[in-house]
Amino acid sequence: MDKATDFDIVIVGCGPTGATLANLLAQHEVSVLILEREQTIYNLPRAVHFDDETMRVFQSVGIADELEKRTRVNPGMRFVDESGNLLLDWPRPEGIGPHAWHTSYRLHQPDLEELLREQLARHEPCTVKLGHELVTLEQFVSHVNVGYKDVNTKEDFNCTAQYVVGCDGANSTVRSSVNTETEDLGFKERWLVVDVLLNADMPELGDHTIQYCSASQAMTYCRNPGLRRRWEMALPDSLSDERAIDDGHLWTLLSRWITPDQALIERKAIYTFRSELARQWRRGRLFIAGDAAHLTPPFMGQGMCAGIRDASNLAWKLSMSVNSKAKQSRQDAHFDSDSLLDSYEHERRPHVREYIKTAIKLGSLINSLDRQTVESIASGDSSSNVRMSSIAPRLGSSALSDFAGAESSVVGTLFSQPVLSNGTKLDDTVGYQAFSVTRTSSKSVLVEGGDGAVIEISDDDRNRLSQVLDEMQVQSIFVRPDRYILSAISDEQQITKLDWSALVN
Ligand SMILES: Cc1cc2nc3c(=O)[nH]c(=O)nc-3n(C[C@H](O)[C@H](O)[C@H](O)COP(=O)(O)OP(=O)(O)OC[C@H]3O[C@@H](n4cnc5c(N)ncnc54)[C@H](O)[C@@H]3O)c2cc1C
């Protein structure tokens, strides 16, 4: 069949967001070109943490089991004052959580990016061009013209795509073409980040992440996988970059914990941590995702996680739009393609905003700017220590909120993932598609895929899912491919069969 465009989607940037998006799209037979300026994976210190929701997306991508082997379960984060007294505790449960994974993992970001790229290579509809940089974007009614060049030979190329997604990081070129302003949420600080490789394990350093709240020297310690450990330090304005990053200065700062004969400095960098949110994430056929759309201070370890959520949210919407155009349009469809694609920004922007706001709050607790925050939180508890727990905001409202049954409080939240009685996780049994869970009798449920096929599970598992429906006080739910609940029906009379193919025309 002749295709109207060379590729369905062009993704700019093969960082965690772009590589995850491409992997998800390729599973829906969407043809993808990824342009990545660099030849090798970025190797300065960045993400060291991700959560269970993010792991569930990696499960859909097909790399979760391999990734888990390269991670370490994180027992939690503790905030201490200059004398080492505990101010705030953010413990993470030791066991498997409601999403069938641990709630918090430590990682080495290049390990993840390597696995994502290996997985990409297994998908035929995906072309990855490393060492190729986006140069121009021209948007037309029916397609986008993409101009790019080989960064070594300087040779120019052109192709056409139905949609372009800018996963091209903080200094995004695609964001310029979306022509959006950026909302500054008010955090801007210069920090030094040092990754070390210990010569041998040093259990005395501890397994928790420690935030050293201090007026004179705010710091973070992270216990990363294997022999990797990280320290992050706020930099005073008076200290130059050159002096701050000097090994002699670093070892002086680290001397409280380790000495040069115990470890090697593996990587070091100075960053300005910022809190920014693009006001517009889509213009016609152009989208932005990941750091191109939002930046957060890293105190919650959620910047990359937010980009992975963007990819998971956008992938099924783009693939439905692309695939619905290839088919006859349905008169009985619930949404048009534009409303579905607009829902990406409407759902994701308020969601990530909650994470950025919380990270800023933690930042003001850690650094010297706002000691009052420490005091106000600490005084709220008679034991003088305060516990915090992870946040799980609902998706923002969008056209999808008008879907039948969307008024229930569980809609827009992530559906849990039980481990089934045969040891497999529910998402693996269902596959990367939408599904419904519907009560058929007082004790039993029927699970059906978006393709209409019944998904066979044991009686025990049916009972288990029946309890889940009970807990949510509903009779039936539709779960989207990103595992968020689209619709929940509490009145037995109103239960309808899931016809996923009629969602979009
Ligand atoms: C110190 C630090 C600690 C962090 N800790 C955590 C953490 O613990 N947990 C967490 O979730 N997040 C963390 N983050 C954030 C996380 O690293 C980023 O959010 C994540 O890397 C963003 O991924 P991305 O794919 O959106 O962008 P990037 O990883 O920046 O990828 C963008 C890609 O686009 C390419 N590109 C750019 N322009 C072009 C162009 N014109 N043409 C072709 N290619 C282009 C770039 O080369 C790059 O490879 C941390 C960040 C820092 C700095």
The ligand as an SDF file (V2000), in Angstrom:
LIG
                    3D

 53 58  0  0  0  0  0  0  0  0999 V2000
   21.3670   15.5570   38.3450 C   0  0  0  0  0  0  0  0  0  0  0  0
   20.0970   14.9860   37.7890 C   0  0  0  0  0  0  0  0  0  0  0  0
   19.4630   13.9810   38.4700 C   0  0  0  0  0  0  0  0  0  0  0  0
   18.2900   13.4370   37.9860 C   0  0  0  0  0  0  0  0  0  0  0  0
   17.6920   12.4420   38.6870 N   0  0  0  0  0  0  0  0  0  0  0  0
   16.5440   11.9210   38.2330 C   0  0  0  0  0  0  0  0  0  0  0  0
   15.9600   10.8120   38.8980 C   0  0  0  0  0  0  0  0  0  0  0  0
   16.4940   10.2850   39.8680 O   0  0  0  0  0  0  0  0  0  0  0  0
   14.7880   10.3330   38.4110 N   0  0  0  0  0  0  0  0  0  0  0  0
   14.1900   10.8600   37.3120 C   0  0  0  0  0  0  0  0  0  0  0  0
   13.1040   10.3760   36.9440 O   0  0  0  0  0  0  0  0  0  0  0  0
   14.7550   11.8810   36.6360 N   0  0  0  0  0  0  0  0  0  0  0  0
   15.9150   12.4140   37.0500 C   0  0  0  0  0  0  0  0  0  0  0  0
   16.5230   13.3960   36.3440 N   0  0  0  0  0  0  0  0  0  0  0  0
   15.8950   13.9090   35.0990 C   0  0  0  0  0  0  0  0  0  0  0  0
   16.1740   13.0100   33.8940 C   0  0  0  0  0  0  0  0  0  0  0  0
   17.5230   12.7240   33.7470 O   0  0  0  0  0  0  0  0  0  0  0  0
   15.6020   13.6750   32.6610 C   0  0  0  0  0  0  0  0  0  0  0  0
   14.2820   14.0870   32.9500 O   0  0  0  0  0  0  0  0  0  0  0  0
   15.5790   12.7490   31.4580 C   0  0  0  0  0  0  0  0  0  0  0  0
   16.8650   12.3890   31.0600 O   0  0  0  0  0  0  0  0  0  0  0  0
   14.8600   13.4320   30.2870 C   0  0  0  0  0  0  0  0  0  0  0  0
   14.7320   12.5310   29.2520 O   0  0  0  0  0  0  0  0  0  0  0  0
   14.3050   13.0310   27.8100 P   0  0  0  0  0  0  0  0  0  0  0  0
   14.3660   11.8190   26.9520 O   0  0  0  0  0  0  0  0  0  0  0  0
   13.0450   13.7960   27.8960 O   0  0  0  0  0  0  0  0  0  0  0  0
   15.4260   14.0700   27.3880 O   0  0  0  0  0  0  0  0  0  0  0  0
   17.0250   13.8010   27.1850 P   0  0  0  0  0  0  0  0  0  0  0  0
   17.4760   12.6400   27.9910 O   0  0  0  0  0  0  0  0  0  0  0  0
   17.6880   15.1010   27.4160 O   0  0  0  0  0  0  0  0  0  0  0  0
   17.1230   13.4040   25.6740 O   0  0  0  0  0  0  0  0  0  0  0  0
   16.9730   14.3390   24.6390 C   0  0  0  0  0  0  0  0  0  0  0  0
   17.7400   13.8130   23.4320 C   0  0  0  0  0  0  0  0  0  0  0  0
   17.4400   14.6290   22.3030 O   0  0  0  0  0  0  0  0  0  0  0  0
   18.6180   14.7890   21.5410 C   0  0  0  0  0  0  0  0  0  0  0  0
   18.4580   16.0130   20.7160 N   0  0  0  0  0  0  0  0  0  0  0  0
   18.3230   17.2820   21.1540 C   0  0  0  0  0  0  0  0  0  0  0  0
   18.1440   18.1220   20.1090 N   0  0  0  0  0  0  0  0  0  0  0  0
   18.1560   17.3600   18.9840 C   0  0  0  0  0  0  0  0  0  0  0  0
   18.0250   17.6490   17.6080 C   0  0  0  0  0  0  0  0  0  0  0  0
   17.8260   18.9110   17.1410 N   0  0  0  0  0  0  0  0  0  0  0  0
   18.1050   16.6360   16.7030 N   0  0  0  0  0  0  0  0  0  0  0  0
   18.3070   15.3580   17.1360 C   0  0  0  0  0  0  0  0  0  0  0  0
   18.4360   15.0380   18.4520 N   0  0  0  0  0  0  0  0  0  0  0  0
   18.3630   16.0280   19.3640 C   0  0  0  0  0  0  0  0  0  0  0  0
   19.7240   14.8990   22.5790 C   0  0  0  0  0  0  0  0  0  0  0  0
   20.9790   14.5660   22.0390 O   0  0  0  0  0  0  0  0  0  0  0  0
   19.2500   13.8800   23.6290 C   0  0  0  0  0  0  0  0  0  0  0  0
   19.7960   12.6080   23.4340 O   0  0  0  0  0  0  0  0  0  0  0  0
   17.7200   13.9470   36.7980 C   0  0  0  0  0  0  0  0  0  0  0  0
   18.3670   14.9620   36.0940 C   0  0  0  0  0  0  0  0  0  0  0  0
   19.5420   15.4770   36.5850 C   0  0  0  0  0  0  0  0  0  0  0  0
   20.2420   16.5550   35.8110 C   0  0  0  0  0  0  0  0  0  0  0  0
  1  2  1  0
  2  3  1  0
  2 52  2  0
  3  4  2  0
  4  5  1  0
  4 50  1  0
  5  6  2  0
  6  7  1  0
  6 13  1  0
  7  8  2  0
  7  9  1  0
  9 10  1  0
 10 11  2  0
 10 12  1  0
 12 13  2  0
 13 14  1  0
 14 15  1  0
 14 50  1  0
 15 16  1  0
 16 17  1  0
 16 18  1  0
 18 19  1  0
 18 20  1  0
 20 21  1  0
 20 22  1  0
 22 23  1  0
 23 24  1  0
 24 25  2  0
 24 26  1  0
 24 27  1  0
 27 28  1  0
 28 29  2  0
 28 30  1  0
 28 31  1  0
 31 32  1  0
 32 33  1  0
 33 34  1  0
 33 48  1  0
 34 35  1  0
 35 36  1  0
 35 46  1  0
 36 37  1  0
 36 45  1  0
 37 38  2  0
 38 39  1  0
 39 40  1  0
 39 45  2  0
 40 41  1  0
 40 42  2  0
 42 43  1  0
 43 44  2  0
 44 45  1  0
 46 47  1  0
 46 48  1  0
 48 49  1  0
 50 51  2  0
 51 52  1  0
 52 53  1  0
M  END
$$$$
